[in-house]
């Protein structure tokens, strides 16, 4: 058990670096543009190029983690994206900059499917959700620390942060060679038969429960965009707040609540699962429905404090699904397909997330009321809850 929790701690820090390295570029826009001339569209393409390469490579990266050594896939990915982070700080023109972003997306795709599958290998029904929640919380911390990029860019130049975290990540990857290990073979719930990727995809997509999980994970990001994307505008317009104040409130309250919710939702699901095979599903459903209520309260509030309470409820309860997504996947599909299955889920989520960004601009041009977007987000959360509720755990995968 010591090794199992050590693995959680090691992967938590990898998760921090995963999101920190990808996010900080967006916080130093002016500094980068001052040195490397580009249009606003070109700057936006830097993030899009990352997202597209990250999305497309997720299923392949998941398959590699299922077929080969999960820890080595994670370590290799960390080293390569840290190298790309370092090279980003040394880019001399736009072409070099976007090339590093593409390769960063490819290498960062190696982390999450492999990491959550490795956690599932080490942790059984009594600790799996909490362990998954802690690792995912690392991603949230990395996002929150992304502002360090802009802060360092103002003081040391924009390349300094990329150089610092790039070198740090490469050193950490080398250290993980000696500390991060796959679970012993006797502890794995993995069949020894090696199959091709097409066969793995066919097996997953022919599974009705997996298709429901895929639907839920694919569209949940749309709800997140509807809420977080429009929340600063809503708070600013409805409560006469400044842009900076509204922005801080719209992001900090749900982010902090989400970190707490990951721990609560994970621990609760682990404890309940000792007496109920569908406990993780129930916790996810409760979280999604409560999050929908929180958004409804926020959209109807005429007092700022009540709106913030609704936003906190959303942030706290929405992540119950995140903490339990891989554990639910573990009960619904064969163990040998865990990382591949999660990779496909991330692919769909990124594709729909990208489409939602475009749709958001179109709806804003059409002067769609912000409350309407919140109601849409709440409806999507309920739809996700219905999809997850219908998932049927496989008896031979409940261990």
Helices and strands as residue ranges (DSSP letters): H 2-23, G 24-27, H 29-35, H 40-67, H 70-88, H 94-108, H 112-122, H 128-144, H 147-156, H 158-179, G 185-187, H 197-205, H 208-224, I 225-229, H 230-239, H 243-272, H 279-300, H 304-318, H 320-332, G 335-337, H 338-365, H 370-389, G 395-397
